Amino acid sequence: MSATGTGTGHVIVVGAGIAGLAAAHRLLRRGTRVTVLEASDRVGGKLLPGEIAGARVDFGAESMLARRPEAVALAREVGLTDRLQPPATATASLWTRGVLRPMPKGHVMGVPGTADALTGVLSDEGLARIGQDADLPRTEVGEDVAVGEYVAARLGREVVDRLVEPLLGGVYAGDAYRISMRSAVPQLFQAASTHDSLTAAVREIQAKAAANQQTGPVFMGIAGGVGSLPLAVAESVRERGGDIVTGSPVTELRREASGGWRVVAGDRVRHADAVIVAAPAPVAAALLRTESPAAATELTAVEYASMALVTLAYRRADVTLPEGSGFLVPPVDGHTIKASTFASQKWGWIAEENPDLLVLRTSVGRYGETAILEREDADLVAVSRHDLREATGLDAAPVETRVVRWTDGLPQYPVGHHARVARIREHIGKLPGLAVCGAQYDGVGIPACIASAYAAVDQIGGDLSAARELTANPVQSLHGGAGE
């Protein structure tokens, strides 16, 4: 009997986030019988569509990286082609030193190729420090290095604190001085491995990008919200005969003497030829502890950051906002919010559907910041309004607000993350008919989650090439994650 998609096997997928749903969709296209078991009462994970003041919006991730093919291709496969839309504006700002400034151009995740790119954002001393990079002795990156640590050594801490930190924080809600360069910004890691000068490495990346002349938008959204993607995938899964069971947390996963798998959820025992675990690291660790204690130990060590998204709806007549899609906030300035998205300006479909309404959102919370998220919803709305007033002058009263908390929502990628993922996959690989996927492995963005799902499908069929490729070359997530 085969679980590879030849039409004879039965695969159980644990978790109905976008990774689990993508895995189920791929399996069904290959003719495999599929059951998806989801602990919560809904599908979609960190992708959550909703409404505020009658406007359709996202309360989770709101865009997907279009330069990777997986997310856009899946959206097309499940009938969303006509709803794919790029941002109406790609112009963003940086709220730094008390002023909204245009987001600098000519950098790779905040790392400039020349000091000129950061004029106005950095002090004269900070700009001068960048110029020293060419004369410094080589800084070895070894097997991995923290982005902030390496960039600060080459260009000074001001570059990290004023630009790299807010950009990386927007993706991971993390700390740039802890985040792995190899996992989070792989193209920068590869270039830094072969250059003495960091700015020279960035210029080479930029030159290659210019030579490739990639066309089309960097990011893509979906009219009605990116949160509609998992709903459409789930509908397609069901139409193809797949079974999705919500409110069904899996409590036990064991190999059977026959070589298959025994899966317990509630009082129901199911049997499968293969299992794909598409659940967050703590859940995956608990399920794998019996059959792969080594993999479970590695997964237990994965840390997460929590955050909250505060969505505010205003009467358009009451509000005048700066142009652009929103702004990022360097933590060094001491503000509470870490970013704001002007949703009605960023996504044309929101403005078209709601011409008399203006929707924006802020994000609050970073790795290690727990006290702020323990505050009442009203307090998070109040601090968001305070910071918005300071940044933009917005002083109107919103007609409706909504706070959505993503507790332990974003896995962290510290130095050595790539090696941990390799060890997890090595341990899992010893158990035929078992694979894992999700945001804690190869990238937190939507395309990365889908890519890991497809690699898991291949793995249970005996093809490890995609999993090995992802482990060696993780997907740069940019702004495609659950944060801003």
N, C-alpha and C positions, 0 to 999 in steps of 0.2 A: 504494500500500500504506500502511496506517495503523498507527501504533504507539499509537493513542489508546485502544485497548480495544474496537475494533469487531470483533475476532475474526480479523483477517487479519495482524496484525503480530507480530513476535518481539522481545521486549525482554530484554536481559541485565541482571541486577542484580548489581553487584559488592559483595559483603558480605552475610552472613546474621546480622547483629545484628538487634535488634528493628526498626530503621528499614528495612533491606533486606527483611526478611520481610514487614513491613507493606506495603511498596511492591508486592512480588510478589503478596500476597493481594489488594490492591486491583486490580491489573492483571488477575488471573485472573477476578475478579468482573465485569470489563468485557469478558471474552472474549478477552483477549490471550494469546498463547503466551509463557511465561516460563521463563528459565533463571537460576538463582541460583548464583553462583560464590563460594565461601567458602575463604579461605586456610587456616584452621585445620581441625582435625578434628571440630569440633562447630558447631552453630548457637547463637545466643543472645547472643553478645558479652558485655557486662557483666552479663547476667542469667544466673546460674549456680545451678541447684538441686543439692543434694547431701544427704548424710547425715552425722550425727555421733552416735556411740553409739546408732545405730539410729533417730535422730530425723531426719525430713525438715526441712531448713532451706534458707535462701538463703545462698550464699557471695558474692553480689553485691548489687545493689539489692534491697530487700525490700518496698518499697511504691510505690504510684503515686498521683499527685494525682488525686483523684476530681472536683474542681471543674472540671477540663477533661474533655471527653467522650471523647477519642480512645481512651485506654487501656482504660477500662472497656467502652466499646462494642466494641472489638476482641476483648476477652476474651469478651464475650457472643456475638459472631459465630462464635467458634471453639469454642463449647460449654462455656465455663467459668462460666456464669451461677450454677450451684449452688455453686461453690467460691469465689465472691467474698465476702470478709469484711472488714469494717472492723476497725481495731485494737480490742482488748478494753479498752484504756485509752488515753486521749490525754493523760494527765497526765505531764509530764516535769519534770526538774530541771536545775539549773545547779550544777556543782561549782565554786564560786568562793570565794576567801578561806578555803579549808580546810574548807568546809561545803557539804553538799548543800542547796540552797535551791529552793523551788518556782519553776518557770519563770514569770517575770512575765507577766501578761496586759496587754492594752491597748497593744500595740505593733504596728508593721508591720516585720517582719524586724529586730526589735530596736530600732527607732526609736520612742520613746514619744510619745504625744499629750500627756501631762502627766508631771511628775517623780514623781508619786505611784506610777505604775506600776512604778517601779524601786526603791522603798524596800526596803532590805535587801540589794540587789545592789550599789548604788553607795554610795560614801562620802557624808558630808554635803556635802563640797565638790563632788562630782560631781553630786549632786541640785541644789545651788544653781546650778551652771553651766547646767543645763537651763533654769532659770528666766530666764536672760539672753537666750534665743532671741528672745523677743517684742520686745526692745528693740534688737536688733542690726540694722544696715543690711542690705539684701537681699544675698544671696550668689548670684551668677549661676551657672546650671548650664551655659549655652551648649549646644553640640551634645551634650555628654556630660561626665560628671565621675565620679571614683572615689567609690564609696559612702562609704568611710571618711573620705576627705578632706573631702567635703561635710558629713557628719554631725558630724565633729570640729569643723569651723569653726562650725557652728551650736550644737552641744550639748556640745562638749568631747570629748576623746579617751577618757575613761573609759566613756562610753556605747558607743563603738566597741569598745574593748578587752574590755569585760566582757560584751557582749551581741550586738552586730552581728557581731563577728568570729567567735564560735563558731557562730552561726546560719548565716552565709554560708559559713564554713569547712566546715560539715556538708554543704553542697550541692556546693561546688566544690573543696574541699580547697585553697582559695586564700587570698589576702591581701586583706582588706577594703579596704586602702589602694590596691589596684591594680584591684579589680573594678569594672566599669562599672555605674553605677546605671541607665543607660538600658536595658542588656541584661539585667541580673540582677534588678532591682527596678523594672520599667517603670512600675508604678502610682505608685511614690514619685517617680520622675523626672518624670512628667507633673504630679503635684500640686506638686512643688517648683518647676516651671517657671512656675507661676501664683500662687505665694504668697511673701510676704516672710518669713513665719515657717514653719519646718519643723514645729514642733509643731502649728500650725494646719493645715498640709497633712495631717498624719497624722490629725488629728481629722476632717477632711473625708472622708478615705478610710474611716475607721471609720463615720462617719454614713451614707455611701452603702452600705456593706456591711450596716449594720443595716436600712436602708430596703429593700434587695433581699431581705433575710431568706432567704438561701440555706439550704436544709435539706439534710440528709443529711451523711454523713461527709466530712471534708476529704480524707482519704487512704483507700486501699483496698488490701487484700492479697488473696492467693489461697491457699486451703488447699492445702498441699503446697509453697508457695513461689511468689513472683512469677516465679522462674526457669522455672516450668512454662508460662508464657505463650508464649515463643518456640517451645517444643516443640509446643504445640498449634497455633500458627500454621503452623509448618513442616508438621505433619501435614495441616492443611487445604490448604496449598499443593499438597502431593503428591496429595491426594485429588482436587483440581481439575485435575490433569494437569501441574502445574508440576514442573520438574526442579531439584533442589537438589544441587549437587556440592560436597562438602567436600574439604579437602586439595587445593584447586585455586587457588593464588594467581595472580591476573592480572598479567602482566608487560608487556603492551602493549595500547594502545588507540589505534586510528587510524580516521580517516574514510576511507571508500571513495569512489571516483569516482561510484559509483551513488547516493551520498547516505547509504548505511547505514554500519555500523560493523564494524570488524574487531577481534576480541578474542582475544588470545593468553593461554592459561593452560597452562603446562607445554608439552607437545608438541602440544597441541590448538589448532587455529584455529577459532574460531566466528564466525558472521556474524549481525548483528542489525540491525533497523530503528532501534532506539534503545537507549541504555544509561543506567542510573541508577547512579551511583557512590555507594554507601552505606558507604564505608570511612573510617577515621580520616584526619585531615588529611595526615599524611606519605605514606600510601599513595595518597590521592587526588591529591596534588601530583605524585608520581612518574608516575602514569598520565596526567595531563593535561598534562604538560610539553611534549609534542610538539604537541598540537592547540590548547592554550590556555596558553602560557607565562605570561601575565599572571595567570590564575587560579591556576596552580601556584605562582607567587611569593607570592601572598597566602596560600595554604594553608600554604606552608612556614613562614610567620611565626607560625602558630598554635602556642601553647605548651600543654604538658600538665603536670598534676601526677600524681604517683604516690602510691599509698597501699597499705596492707595491712589486711585484715580478719582479726581473731583471734577465732575462735569457740571457746567453752569449754563443755563439758557437765559438770554436777555431779549427784550424787545429791541429790534434793530434800530429803531428810531432813538433809543436811549444811549446808544453806544457808538463811539468812534475808536477804532483800533488802528494801530500801525499796520502798514502793508505787510504781507508775507504770511507764512504758515505758522509762525509762533516763535518761541525763543527758548534757549537753554540757559541754565544758571550754574556758574561755577560754585561749588560748595564753599570755597575759600571766602566768599563774600558774606557768608553767614545767613543767607535767606532760607526760608523753610521749603518753598517749592523748588523742585529741581528742573522743571520744564513747564512750558505751557504750549498747547496746540490750539490755534485759532481754527477750529474744525470747519466752521462755515466758510472760511476763506481757503482752507487747504483742499476741501473736497467740494467740487462744483455741484454734486448731486444734493448735498445738504442745503446749499443756498437755493438751488432751483426748487426743491420740494418745500422749503420753508422761507420764503422771501421776507417775511416780517419778523423772523427770528434770527438770533445770532448765538451760536453754540461754541463754547470753548471748554477746554479742560486743562487741569494742572495735574502734575504727579508729585507725590510726596513720599519720602522714605527711601533710604539707601541701606546697603549692607551695614549691619551693626546698629542702625537707628531703629529702636523698637518703641521708645517712649512716645514719639510723635504719633505712632499708629494706634496707641492705646487711648488716645483722646477721642472724645465724642465726635460724631459726624459734623455737628454744628461747629465745633472748634476747627475742624479741618477746612470746612467751608470758609470760616472767618479768616484763618491765616492765609488761605488761598486768595481771598478777596483783598486782604491787606497787601500781599505781595504784588498782585495784579495792579492795584492802585499805584503802588510805588514804581512799578516798571512801566506802566502804560498810561496812567491817569484814569483808568476805568473806575468810576465811582458809583455807577448805577446799581440798583438792586436787581438781582436776578429774579426771573419769574418762577424758576424751579431749579433745584440742585439735586445732585445724586452723588453719593460717595460709594465706591466699590473698592473693597479691600482685597488685595491679592496676597494673602498670608503664605509665606514660603513660596512665592510665585516664580522667582527667578533663580535658577541654579547658578552658582558661582564657578568661575573658571580660574582658579589660582595657578600659580607656577606648578608645573608638573601634571596639569590636568590631562594632557595628551597621553602621558605614561599611565595614568590611572585608567583611562578609557581602554588603552591597549591591554592592560592586565585584566580588566573586566571581560573584554571580548575573548581573551585567551581562556579564561576560566569557563565562560559560557560555551565556548567552542568545543569543550570536552563533553558536552551533553547534547547528543543528537536531537534534533527537533525542538531546539530552544533558541530564541534570539531576543534581543532587547532593542528598544529604540525610544527616542524622545529628546527633550531639550537638554538633558544633562550629559549628553555625549558629544555631539559634533557641531553644535551651534544652537543658539536659542531662537533664531528666526524661524519663520514658517517654512521657507524652502529647506532649511537644515533639518527640521523635524521630519519633513516629508522624505528627504533624501535618506535619513536614517531608517525610516519605515521601509522604504524600498530595499535598502541593504539587508534589513532583517528578513524580508520576504525571500530574498535570494539566499540568505544564509540557511534558512530551514530547508531549502531545496538543495543544499550542498554547495552552493556557489559563494565563496567567501571574498571574492574579489572586490565587490562594492564596499563591504565592511572594512576591508584592509585599506582601501583608498581613502575612505572617510577618516579612519584612524590616523593615517599618515598626513592627510591634508584636510583639516576641518574646514567648515564653511564659515567664512567671515560673515557675521550677522548684520553689521552696520546698524541701521535703525529698524530692523525687521522684527524685533522682539516684542515682549509684552509691555516694555516701558515706552517712553516717548522717543 
